[in-house]
Amino acid sequence: MQKNNNLYAKITDDIEERVNEIVAGKYQQAALGTIDANGCPMVTKVIPMFHSDKIYLLLSDLSEHTKNLAKNNNSSIYFAEKEIHKIRSNNPRLTLQGTLKRMALSKKNSKFQKLLKHYNKIEPGAKMWAMFVDFNFYIFYKKRQLFVEGFGKAFEEKHEETTTS
């Protein structure tokens, strides 16, 4: 296991494949971490969509986490796989850190409609509420990923932020 300059091993192709499987839907719960107006972290449940090698969230502008993002788009997404091990700290989990940016798309835009079609597959009913004026797609730009496979098995990779959508 090749080590970084810290406690974590580098993410190999095999580990990257596991990470992509988790992000693509092999998780039991996902949560979004944002920073509130007081500088405190806030964590809320979300349903991320992995499509065309990118992560999207469909969020309401009325939500507190979205208001937090408007002031500070630094965020994290946490994915927890199903807990199958008796020792709970041995269950795999993934934390992504980066930024979330609102996509400037009208509801009639073909890209919005394409994203909505895919999102509705993972969250049935989204087709209706996504059309409310306050809902928008956000794209996640990954800066760091930390995959903990179990006790003593942690892998990290840092990324340059790209902001093309």
N, CA, C and O atoms as a DFTB+ gen file, in Angstrom:
660 C
 N C O
     1  1       0.848      -1.174       0.000
     2  2       0.000       0.000       0.000
     3  2       0.896       1.240       0.000
     4  3       1.633       1.477       0.957
     5  1       0.831       2.016      -1.056
     6  2       1.656       3.219      -1.160
     7  2       1.045       4.335      -0.324
     8  3      -0.144       4.628      -0.444
     9  1       1.856       4.953       0.517
    10  2       1.361       5.983       1.432
    11  2       1.557       7.384       0.869
    12  3       2.534       7.659       0.174
    13  1       0.605       8.266       1.185
    14  2       0.775       9.693       0.940
    15  2       1.679      10.228       2.040
    16  3       2.198       9.449       2.839
    17  1       1.877      11.530       2.097
    18  2       2.668      12.141       3.168
    19  2       1.863      12.255       4.452
    20  3       2.280      12.944       5.383
    21  1       0.731      11.596       4.514
    22  2      -0.096      11.644       5.710
    23  2      -0.500      10.226       6.106
    24  3       0.201       9.271       5.771
    25  1      -1.588      10.080       6.795
    26  2      -2.031       8.784       7.301
    27  2      -2.701       7.889       6.270
    28  3      -2.939       6.712       6.539
    29  1      -3.007       8.421       5.103
    30  2      -3.846       7.710       4.147
    31  2      -3.044       7.123       2.992
    32  3      -2.028       7.675       2.570
    33  1      -3.526       5.998       2.498
    34  2      -2.957       5.401       1.289
    35  2      -3.522       6.137       0.079
    36  3      -4.596       6.735       0.151
    37  1      -2.799       6.089      -1.020
    38  2      -3.300       6.687      -2.260
    39  2      -4.421       5.833      -2.823
    40  3      -4.444       4.616      -2.639
    41  1      -5.335       6.472      -3.499
    42  2      -6.443       5.765      -4.122
    43  2      -5.944       5.116      -5.404
    44  3      -5.457       5.785      -6.315
    45  1      -6.077       3.800      -5.450
    46  2      -5.675       3.017      -6.617
    47  2      -6.859       2.925      -7.580
    48  3      -7.956       3.387      -7.267
    49  1      -6.635       2.330      -8.746
    50  2      -7.720       2.134      -9.706
    51  2      -8.838       1.274      -9.110
    52  3     -10.018       1.547      -9.332
    53  1      -8.466       0.232      -8.352
    54  2      -9.477      -0.629      -7.722
    55  2     -10.315       0.136      -6.704
    56  3     -11.534      -0.022      -6.645
    57  1      -9.655       0.958      -5.910
    58  2     -10.374       1.757      -4.909
    59  2     -11.237       2.805      -5.607
    60  3     -12.366       3.059      -5.185
    61  1     -10.718       3.411      -6.665
    62  2     -11.503       4.401      -7.421
    63  2     -12.771       3.767      -7.977
    64  3     -13.824       4.404      -8.010
    65  1     -12.675       2.526      -8.411
    66  2     -13.846       1.803      -8.910
    67  2     -14.876       1.623      -7.783
    68  3     -16.075       1.789      -8.008
    69  1     -14.413       1.287      -6.583
    70  2     -15.312       1.157      -5.426
    71  2     -15.970       2.498      -5.103
    72  3     -17.170       2.565      -4.836
    73  1     -15.170       3.560      -5.131
    74  2     -15.686       4.907      -4.866
    75  2     -16.781       5.249      -5.874
    76  3     -17.841       5.744      -5.492
    77  1     -16.534       4.990      -7.147
    78  2     -17.529       5.297      -8.181
    79  2     -18.803       4.478      -8.000
    80  3     -19.899       4.973      -8.263
    81  1     -18.667       3.228      -7.554
    82  2     -19.851       2.405      -7.292
    83  2     -20.686       3.008      -6.161
    84  3     -21.915       3.043      -6.232
    85  1     -20.011       3.474      -5.134
    86  2     -20.730       4.094      -4.012
    87  2     -21.472       5.337      -4.489
    88  3     -22.669       5.485      -4.242
    89  1     -20.764       6.223      -5.169
    90  2     -21.359       7.479      -5.632
    91  2     -22.507       7.214      -6.609
    92  3     -23.484       7.962      -6.647
    93  1     -22.382       6.145      -7.395
    94  2     -23.410       5.814      -8.382
    95  2     -24.658       5.197      -7.761
    96  3     -25.628       4.924      -8.468
    97  1     -24.646       4.975      -6.448
    98  2     -25.861       4.508      -5.803
    99  2     -25.678       3.391      -4.798
   100  3     -26.654       2.989      -4.164
   101  1     -24.484       2.877      -4.625
   102  2     -24.253       1.792      -3.662
   103  2     -24.012       2.380      -2.265
   104  3     -22.971       2.152      -1.649
   105  1     -24.982       3.124      -1.795
   106  2     -24.909       3.702      -0.453
   107  2     -26.286       3.601       0.175
   108  3     -27.301       3.520      -0.517
   109  1     -26.301       3.608       1.492
   110  2     -27.570       3.553       2.204
   111  2     -28.064       4.954       2.545
   112  3     -29.262       5.229       2.479
   113  1     -27.147       5.827       2.906
   114  2     -27.482       7.204       3.251
   115  2     -26.431       8.137       2.666
   116  3     -25.270       7.761       2.508
   117  1     -26.851       9.354       2.348
   118  2     -25.918      10.396       1.925
   119  2     -26.302      11.684       2.636
   120  3     -27.478      11.956       2.876
   121  1     -25.285      12.468       2.968
   122  2     -25.524      13.718       3.684
   123  2     -24.661      14.820       3.089
   124  3     -23.551      14.577       2.617
   125  1     -25.189      16.020       3.123
   126  2     -24.496      17.207       2.635
   127  2     -24.060      18.037       3.825
   128  3     -24.862      18.336       4.709
   129  1     -22.793      18.407       3.846
   130  2     -22.275      19.288       4.875
   131  2     -22.045      20.669       4.292
   132  3     -21.361      20.822       3.280
   133  1     -22.626      21.682       4.945
   134  2     -22.439      23.074       4.540
   135  2     -22.014      23.870       5.775
   136  3     -22.021      23.356       6.894
   137  1     -21.647      25.131       5.552
   138  2     -21.249      26.022       6.648
   139  2     -22.326      27.089       6.798
   140  3     -22.657      27.786       5.839
   141  1     -22.873      27.212       8.017
   142  2     -23.952      28.189       8.211
   143  2     -23.407      29.601       8.433
   144  3     -22.195      29.814       8.440
   145  1     -24.303      30.547       8.611
   146  2     -23.931      31.957       8.751
   147  2     -23.046      32.216       9.972
   148  3     -22.329      33.216      10.012
   149  1     -23.088      31.329      10.963
   150  2     -22.257      31.472      12.157
   151  2     -20.929      30.732      12.037
   152  3     -20.151      30.684      12.990
   153  1     -20.672      30.155      10.861
   154  2     -19.432      29.420      10.650
   155  2     -19.460      28.007      11.190
   156  3     -18.424      27.345      11.260
   157  1     -20.636      27.538      11.571
   158  2     -20.773      26.187      12.107
   159  2     -21.171      25.212      11.005
   160  3     -21.896      25.585      10.082
   161  1     -20.707      23.973      11.089
   162  2     -21.115      22.984      10.094
   163  2     -22.570      22.577      10.282
   164  3     -23.078      22.520      11.401
   165  1     -23.224      22.296       9.166
   166  2     -24.591      21.801       9.176
   167  2     -24.631      20.600       8.241
   168  3     -24.099      20.658       7.132
   169  1     -25.253      19.523       8.677
   170  2     -25.331      18.301       7.877
   171  2     -26.793      17.947       7.659
   172  3     -27.577      17.898       8.607
   173  1     -27.157      17.700       6.397
   174  2     -28.531      17.359       6.045
   175  2     -28.538      16.196       5.056
   176  3     -27.582      15.996       4.307
   177  1     -29.616      15.444       5.067
   178  2     -29.755      14.315       4.146
   179  2     -29.979      14.835       2.731
   180  3     -30.718      15.797       2.519
   181  1     -29.328      14.181       1.761
   182  2     -29.507      14.517       0.347
   183  2     -29.535      13.235      -0.481
   184  3     -29.201      12.154       0.004
   185  1     -29.940      13.381      -1.737
   186  2     -29.918      12.283      -2.689
   187  2     -29.089      12.731      -3.891
   188  3     -29.613      13.342      -4.823
   189  1     -27.790      12.423      -3.862
   190  2     -26.922      12.808      -4.976
   191  2     -27.175      11.932      -6.201
   192  3     -27.603      10.783      -6.085
   193  1     -26.908      12.489      -7.354
   194  2     -27.005      11.741      -8.603
   195  2     -25.635      11.769      -9.281
   196  3     -25.051      12.835      -9.476
   197  1     -25.140      10.606      -9.631
   198  2     -23.889      10.465     -10.370
   199  2     -24.271      10.213     -11.818
   200  3     -24.834       9.169     -12.148
   201  1     -23.964      11.174     -12.681
   202  2     -24.342      11.075     -14.088
   203  2     -23.232      11.680     -14.941
   204  3     -22.780      12.794     -14.678
   205  1     -22.798      10.954     -15.950
   206  2     -21.720      11.403     -16.847
   207  2     -20.475      11.808     -16.054
   208  3     -19.857      12.839     -16.320
   209  1     -20.125      10.975     -15.077
   210  2     -18.942      11.175     -14.234
   211  2     -18.977      12.457     -13.406
   212  3     -17.928      12.964     -13.006
   213  1     -20.167      12.982     -13.148
   214  2     -20.321      14.174     -12.317
   215  2     -21.393      13.916     -11.270
   216  3     -22.275      13.077     -11.451
   217  1     -21.296      14.656     -10.173
   218  2     -22.284      14.536      -9.099
   219  2     -23.184      15.764      -9.122
   220  3     -22.718      16.903      -9.144
   221  1     -24.487      15.499      -9.115
   222  2     -25.493      16.561      -9.125
   223  2     -26.409      16.402      -7.917
   224  3     -26.678      15.292      -7.457
   225  1     -26.874      17.531      -7.422
   226  2     -27.905      17.548      -6.392
   227  2     -29.037      18.427      -6.888
   228  3     -28.798      19.452      -7.526
   229  1     -30.255      18.036      -6.602
   230  2     -31.429      18.848      -6.904
   231  2     -31.887      19.427      -5.576
   232  3     -32.390      18.705      -4.715
   233  1     -31.710      20.736      -5.411
   234  2     -31.941      21.387      -4.125
   235  2     -32.936      22.536      -4.244
   236  3     -33.045      23.189      -5.282
   237  1     -33.650      22.756      -3.163
   238  2     -34.554      23.899      -3.083
   239  2     -33.791      25.109      -2.567
   240  3     -33.028      25.006      -1.606
   241  1     -33.995      26.246      -3.200
   242  2     -33.368      27.488      -2.748
   243  2     -33.904      27.932      -1.394
   244  3     -33.313      28.800      -0.751
   245  1     -35.015      27.349      -0.951
   246  2     -35.606      27.698       0.338
   247  2     -34.962      26.934       1.493
   248  3     -35.147      27.297       2.654
   249  1     -34.209      25.881       1.183
   250  2     -33.573      25.064       2.219
   251  2     -32.415      25.798       2.870
   252  3     -31.726      26.598       2.237
   253  1     -32.216      25.508       4.145
   254  2     -31.128      26.153       4.877
   255  2     -29.765      25.796       4.285
   256  3     -28.882      26.650       4.202
   257  1     -29.590      24.535       3.872
   258  2     -28.289      24.163       3.309
   259  2     -28.007      24.914       2.006
   260  3     -26.855      25.239       1.717
   261  1     -29.038      25.188       1.230
   262  2     -28.853      25.929      -0.023
   263  2     -28.551      27.391       0.258
   264  3     -27.743      28.005      -0.438
   265  1     -29.189      27.946       1.266
   266  2     -28.874      29.326       1.667
   267  2     -27.432      29.408       2.157
   268  3     -26.738      30.394       1.907
   269  1     -26.987      28.369       2.854
   270  2     -25.583      28.334       3.280
   271  2     -24.646      28.329       2.070
   272  3     -23.631      29.025       2.062
   273  1     -24.991      27.545       1.054
   274  2     -24.161      27.452      -0.148
   275  2     -24.075      28.786      -0.887
   276  3     -23.054      29.086      -1.506
   277  1     -25.140      29.586      -0.827
   278  2     -25.136      30.892      -1.492
   279  2     -24.080      31.816      -0.876
   280  3     -23.557      32.703      -1.550
   281  1     -23.773      31.603       0.398
   282  2     -22.780      32.427       1.091
   283  2     -21.391      31.807       1.083
   284  3     -20.385      32.515       1.105
   285  1     -21.344      30.471       1.053
   286  2     -20.072      29.755       1.068
   287  2     -20.306      28.405       0.409
   288  3     -20.928      27.524       1.003
   289  1     -19.815      28.235      -0.812
   290  2     -20.117      27.000      -1.545
   291  2     -19.179      25.837      -1.210
   292  3     -19.273      24.773      -1.822
   293  1     -18.273      26.031      -0.240
   294  2     -17.482      24.902       0.243
   295  2     -18.433      23.926       0.918
   296  3     -19.281      24.317       1.720
   297  1     -18.279      22.654       0.582
   298  2     -19.222      21.665       1.095
   299  2     -18.585      20.286       1.085
   300  3     -17.494      20.081       0.552
   301  1     -19.292      19.358       1.685
   302  2     -18.865      17.967       1.622
   303  2     -20.098      17.091       1.466
   304  3     -21.196      17.441       1.897
   305  1     -19.884      15.950       0.841
   306  2     -20.943      14.958       0.705
   307  2     -20.412      13.671       1.322
   308  3     -19.321      13.206       0.991
   309  1     -21.204      13.109       2.222
   310  2     -20.833      11.898       2.940
   311  2     -21.755      10.766       2.489
   312  3     -22.977      10.913       2.469
   313  1     -21.156       9.652       2.134
   314  2     -21.886       8.467       1.707
   315  2     -21.598       7.338       2.696
   316  3     -20.437       7.045       2.980
   317  1     -22.636       6.712       3.215
   318  2     -22.472       5.569       4.107
   319  2     -23.054       4.339       3.426
   320  3     -24.220       4.324       3.034
   321  1     -22.221       3.301       3.290
   322  2     -22.731       2.044       2.768
   323  2     -23.570       1.368       3.845
   324  3     -23.538       1.762       5.011
   325  1     -24.303       0.368       3.453
   326  2     -25.102      -0.399       4.399
   327  2     -24.172      -0.994       5.455
   328  3     -23.108      -1.525       5.134
   329  1     -24.583      -0.898       6.703
   330  2     -23.762      -1.415       7.788
   331  2     -23.985      -2.924       7.917
   332  3     -25.045      -3.390       8.336
   333  1     -22.947      -3.660       7.540
   334  2     -23.043      -5.125       7.581
   335  2     -22.118      -5.737       8.630
   336  3     -22.268      -6.905       8.988
   337  1     -21.172      -4.955       9.119
   338  2     -20.221      -5.462      10.107
   339  2     -20.705      -5.156      11.521
   340  3     -21.250      -4.086      11.791
   341  1     -20.496      -6.111      12.410
   342  2     -20.894      -5.940      13.805
   343  2     -20.155      -4.764      14.438
   344  3     -20.732      -3.991      15.202
   345  1     -18.865      -4.641      14.108
   346  2     -18.093      -3.495      14.576
   347  2     -18.349      -2.377      13.570
   348  3     -17.811      -2.383      12.463
   349  1     -19.170      -1.431      13.970
   350  2     -19.693      -0.415      13.044
   351  2     -18.603       0.421      12.385
   352  3     -18.793       0.903      11.268
   353  1     -17.462       0.605      13.053
   354  2     -16.381       1.395      12.458
   355  2     -15.703       0.665      11.303
   356  3     -14.863       1.251      10.620
   357  1     -16.045      -0.587      11.071
   358  2     -15.489      -1.347       9.949
   359  2     -16.345      -1.272       8.694
   360  3     -16.033      -1.928       7.700
   361  1     -17.410      -0.493       8.718
   362  2     -18.261      -0.352       7.543
   363  2     -17.731       0.754       6.637
   364  3     -17.355       1.821       7.120
   365  1     -17.698       0.509       5.319
   366  2     -17.150       1.491       4.383
   367  2     -17.952       2.785       4.342
   368  3     -19.177       2.790       4.470
   369  1     -17.220       3.885       4.158
   370  2     -17.839       5.203       4.003
   371  2     -16.915       6.093       3.187
   372  3     -15.705       5.882       3.108
   373  1     -17.531       7.082       2.593
   374  2     -16.827       7.971       1.670
   375  2     -17.194       9.414       1.979
   376  3     -18.369       9.747       2.130
   377  1     -16.187      10.261       2.073
   378  2     -16.401      11.699       2.235
   379  2     -15.752      12.411       1.061
   380  3     -14.575      12.202       0.767
   381  1     -16.523      13.248       0.398
   382  2     -16.014      14.095      -0.674
   383  2     -16.053      15.533      -0.192
   384  3     -17.040      15.966       0.402
   385  1     -14.993      16.269      -0.444
   386  2     -14.964      17.699      -0.126
   387  2     -14.778      18.469      -1.423
   388  3     -14.057      18.032      -2.320
   389  1     -15.429      19.612      -1.513
   390  2     -15.315      20.437      -2.706
   391  2     -16.258      21.615      -2.637
   392  3     -16.509      22.183      -1.574
   393  1     -16.771      21.964      -3.797
   394  2     -17.713      23.081      -3.875
   395  2     -18.949      22.645      -4.642
   396  3     -18.879      21.791      -5.525
   397  1     -20.071      23.238      -4.298
   398  2     -21.326      23.012      -5.007
   399  2     -21.737      24.323      -5.646
   400  3     -21.792      25.363      -4.990
   401  1     -22.020      24.260      -6.922
   402  2     -22.405      25.478      -7.638
   403  2     -23.733      25.276      -8.351
   404  3     -23.972      24.255      -8.995
   405  1     -24.582      26.274      -8.215
   406  2     -25.892      26.238      -8.862
   407  2     -25.717      26.329     -10.374
   408  3     -24.937      27.138     -10.876
   409  1     -26.447      25.495     -11.081
   410  2     -26.418      25.526     -12.540
   411  2     -27.499      26.498     -13.018
   412  3     -28.652      26.415     -12.594
   413  1     -27.123      27.395     -13.881
   414  2     -28.074      28.398     -14.383
   415  2     -28.831      27.802     -15.569
   416  3     -28.498      28.048     -16.728
   417  1     -29.850      27.019     -15.248
   418  2     -30.647      26.362     -16.285
   419  2     -32.122      26.665     -16.075
   420  3     -32.624      26.582     -14.955
   421  1     -32.810      27.013     -17.146
   422  2     -34.260      27.178     -17.045
   423  2     -34.884      25.784     -17.012
   424  3     -34.260      24.806     -17.423
   425  1     -36.103      25.704     -16.526
   426  2     -36.796      24.412     -16.435
   427  2     -37.016      23.794     -17.814
   428  3     -37.107      22.572     -17.932
   429  1     -37.101      24.607     -18.841
   430  2     -37.326      24.104     -20.200
   431  2     -36.030      23.753     -20.932
   432  3     -36.061      23.143     -22.000
   433  1     -34.910      24.137     -20.361
   434  2     -33.618      23.856     -20.967
   435  2     -33.440      22.344     -21.139
   436  3     -33.783      21.574     -20.242
   437  1     -32.911      21.920     -22.280
   438  2     -32.765      20.491     -22.557
   439  2     -31.828      19.807     -21.560
   440  3     -32.041      18.646     -21.212
   441  1     -30.799      20.511     -21.099
   442  2     -29.889      19.914     -20.112
   443  2     -30.612      19.699     -18.785
   444  3     -30.444      18.659     -18.149
   445  1     -31.418      20.680     -18.363
   446  2     -32.205      20.521     -17.140
   447  2     -33.128      19.314     -17.276
   448  3     -33.207      18.486     -16.369
   449  1     -33.818      19.214     -18.395
   450  2     -34.755      18.121     -18.613
   451  2     -34.052      16.762     -18.647
   452  3     -34.590      15.775     -18.146
   453  1     -32.866      16.708     -19.230
   454  2     -32.092      15.464     -19.273
   455  2     -31.658      15.059     -17.867
   456  3     -31.770      13.892     -17.492
   457  1     -31.162      16.026     -17.088
   458  2     -30.766      15.743     -15.707
   459  2     -31.970      15.284     -14.882
   460  3     -31.865      14.360     -14.076
   461  1     -33.097      15.930     -15.090
   462  2     -34.307      15.585     -14.342
   463  2     -34.770      14.171     -14.681
   464  3     -35.203      13.432     -13.797
   465  1     -34.684      13.798     -15.932
   466  2     -35.067      12.439     -16.353
   467  2     -34.229      11.401     -15.609
   468  3     -34.763      10.398     -15.136
   469  1     -32.933      11.633     -15.502
   470  2     -32.048      10.711     -14.794
   471  2     -32.274      10.771     -13.280
   472  3     -32.259       9.743     -12.603
   473  1     -32.482      11.975     -12.761
   474  2     -32.689      12.137     -11.316
   475  2     -33.975      11.442     -10.871
   476  3     -34.024      10.851      -9.793
   477  1     -34.998      11.512     -11.690
   478  2     -36.278      10.902     -11.354
   479  2     -36.151       9.378     -11.216
   480  3     -36.957       8.749     -10.532
   481  1     -35.151       8.793     -11.857
   482  2     -34.924       7.349     -11.742
   483  2     -34.442       6.974     -10.345
   484  3     -34.753       5.889      -9.852
   485  1     -33.688       7.858      -9.707
   486  2     -33.189       7.548      -8.362
   487  2     -34.078       8.124      -7.271
   488  3     -34.012       7.694      -6.120
   489  1     -34.903       9.087      -7.629
   490  2     -35.816       9.709      -6.661
   491  2     -37.173       9.918      -7.331
   492  3     -37.494      11.021      -7.774
   493  1     -37.972       8.837      -7.400
   494  2     -39.282       8.935      -8.051
   495  2     -40.127      10.055      -7.438
   496  3     -40.175      10.216      -6.219
   497  1     -40.766      10.796      -8.273
   498  2     -41.560      11.933      -7.822
   499  2     -40.858      13.264      -8.020
   500  3     -41.485      14.323      -7.977
   501  1     -39.551      13.201      -8.239
   502  2     -38.784      14.432      -8.415
   503  2     -39.252      15.203      -9.637
   504  3     -39.141      16.428      -9.690
   505  1     -39.775      14.482     -10.615
   506  2     -40.220      15.126     -11.863
   507  2     -41.250      16.223     -11.581
   508  3     -41.303      17.236     -12.280
   509  1     -42.065      16.005     -10.551
   510  2     -43.080      16.995     -10.213
   511  2     -42.484      18.166      -9.426
   512  3     -42.603      19.318      -9.844
   513  1     -41.843      17.873      -8.285
   514  2     -41.379      18.969      -7.442
   515  2     -40.174      19.706      -8.003
   516  3     -39.911      20.839      -7.599
   517  1     -39.435      19.094      -8.924
   518  2     -38.292      19.777      -9.541
   519  2     -38.741      20.961     -10.392
   520  3     -37.959      21.869     -10.675
   521  1     -39.993      20.940     -10.790
   522  2     -40.510      22.028     -11.619
   523  2     -40.928      23.249     -10.791
   524  3     -41.226      24.300     -11.357
   525  1     -40.952      23.123      -9.464
   526  2     -41.217      24.286      -8.624
   527  2     -40.097      25.298      -8.853
   528  3     -38.947      24.920      -9.074
   529  1     -40.432      26.556      -8.801
   530  2     -39.491      27.623      -9.140
   531  2     -38.238      27.626      -8.260
   532  3     -37.177      28.066      -8.702
   533  1     -38.349      27.141      -7.019
   534  2     -37.209      27.201      -6.094
   535  2     -36.221      26.048      -6.244
   536  3     -35.171      26.065      -5.602
   537  1     -36.524      25.045      -7.073
   538  2     -35.620      23.905      -7.232
   539  2     -34.657      24.115      -8.394
   540  3     -35.042      24.550      -9.480
   541  1     -33.398      23.792      -8.133
   542  2     -32.353      23.919      -9.141
   543  2     -31.344      22.782      -8.985
   544  3     -31.180      22.210      -7.907
   545  1     -30.682      22.477     -10.088
   546  2     -29.593      21.510     -10.032
   547  2     -28.313      22.218      -9.631
   548  3     -28.033      23.339     -10.056
   549  1     -27.554      21.536      -8.808
   550  2     -26.231      21.981      -8.385
   551  2     -25.238      20.911      -8.806
   552  3     -25.539      19.718      -8.767
   553  1     -24.064      21.346      -9.204
   554  2     -23.012      20.423      -9.595
   555  2     -21.890      20.491      -8.562
   556  3     -21.512      21.566      -8.096
   557  1     -21.373      19.323      -8.223
   558  2     -20.333      19.221      -7.206
   559  2     -18.971      19.113      -7.876
   560  3     -18.764      18.287      -8.765
   561  1     -18.049      19.956      -7.436
   562  2     -16.667      19.930      -7.934
   563  2     -15.781      19.394      -6.810
   564  3     -15.579      20.044      -5.785
   565  1     -15.270      18.212      -7.034
   566  2     -14.512      17.489      -6.014
   567  2     -13.099      18.032      -5.891
   568  3     -12.390      18.194      -6.884
   569  1     -12.695      18.313      -4.637
   570  2     -11.323      18.726      -4.329
   571  2     -10.570      17.612      -3.604
   572  3      -9.354      17.478      -3.737
   573  1     -11.311      16.821      -2.840
   574  2     -10.677      15.769      -2.042
   575  2     -11.677      14.639      -1.836
   576  3     -12.875      14.869      -1.670
   577  1     -11.165      13.426      -1.849
   578  2     -12.001      12.296      -1.477
   579  2     -11.259      11.439      -0.464
   580  3     -10.058      11.196      -0.580
   581  1     -12.009      10.993       0.527
   582  2     -11.469      10.146       1.579
   583  2     -12.387       8.935       1.689
   584  3     -13.549       9.053       2.079
   585  1     -11.847       7.773       1.341
   586  2     -12.598       6.529       1.404
   587  2     -12.035       5.705       2.550
   588  3     -10.853       5.362       2.573
   589  1     -12.910       5.396       3.502
   590  2     -12.522       4.544       4.619
   591  2     -13.223       3.208       4.394
   592  3     -14.445       3.089       4.490
   593  1     -12.402       2.218       4.094
   594  2     -12.938       0.888       3.805
   595  2     -13.268       0.141       5.094
   596  3     -14.143      -0.724       5.114
   597  1     -12.572       0.477       6.147
   598  2     -12.760      -0.145       7.449
   599  2     -11.647       0.320       8.361
   600  3     -10.838       1.164       7.978
   601  1     -11.600      -0.216       9.547
   602  2     -10.598       0.195      10.525
   603  2      -9.189       0.022       9.954
   604  3      -8.808      -1.076       9.547
   605  1      -8.419       1.118       9.927
   606  2      -7.041       1.077       9.443
   607  2      -6.889       1.003       7.937
   608  3      -5.778       0.815       7.440
   609  1      -7.984       1.146       7.198
   610  2      -7.945       1.083       5.732
   611  2      -8.562       2.358       5.163
   612  3      -9.750       2.403       4.845
   613  1      -7.735       3.388       5.041
   614  2      -8.226       4.679       4.574
   615  2      -7.406       5.143       3.374
   616  3      -6.185       4.993       3.340
   617  1      -8.102       5.707       2.393
   618  2      -7.488       6.114       1.135
   619  2      -7.897       7.550       0.827
   620  3      -9.050       7.932       1.025
   621  1      -6.948       8.334       0.343
   622  2      -7.208       9.747       0.062
   623  2      -6.669      10.120      -1.308
   624  3      -5.666       9.589      -1.785
   625  1      -7.384      11.061      -1.919
   626  2      -6.917      11.659      -3.167
   627  2      -7.389      13.102      -3.202
   628  3      -8.531      13.409      -2.860
   629  1      -6.491      13.979      -3.622
   630  2      -6.834      15.397      -3.765
   631  2      -6.905      15.724      -5.249
   632  3      -6.187      15.136      -6.057
   633  1      -7.775      16.667      -5.603
   634  2      -8.016      17.044      -6.992
   635  2      -7.885      18.541      -7.169
   636  3      -8.136      19.318      -6.248
   637  1      -7.494      18.925      -8.351
   638  2      -7.579      20.338      -8.726
   639  2      -9.036      20.622      -9.024
   640  3      -9.708      19.829      -9.683
   641  1      -9.526      21.752      -8.540
   642  2     -10.930      22.097      -8.799
   643  2     -11.089      22.542     -10.243
   644  3     -10.335      23.372     -10.750
   645  1     -12.096      21.962     -10.890
   646  2     -12.485      22.419     -12.221
   647  2     -13.913      22.902     -12.123
   648  3     -14.710      22.349     -11.365
   649  1     -14.236      23.912     -12.872
   650  2     -15.577      24.495     -12.747
   651  2     -16.317      24.489     -14.078
   652  3     -17.187      25.329     -14.307
   653  1     -15.990      23.578     -14.929
   654  2     -16.743      23.479     -16.186
   655  2     -17.864      22.498     -16.006
   656  3     -17.690      21.454     -15.377
   657  1     -19.021      22.824     -16.555
   658  2     -20.152      21.910     -16.444
   659  2     -20.603      21.564     -17.843
   660  3     -21.553      20.799     -18.014
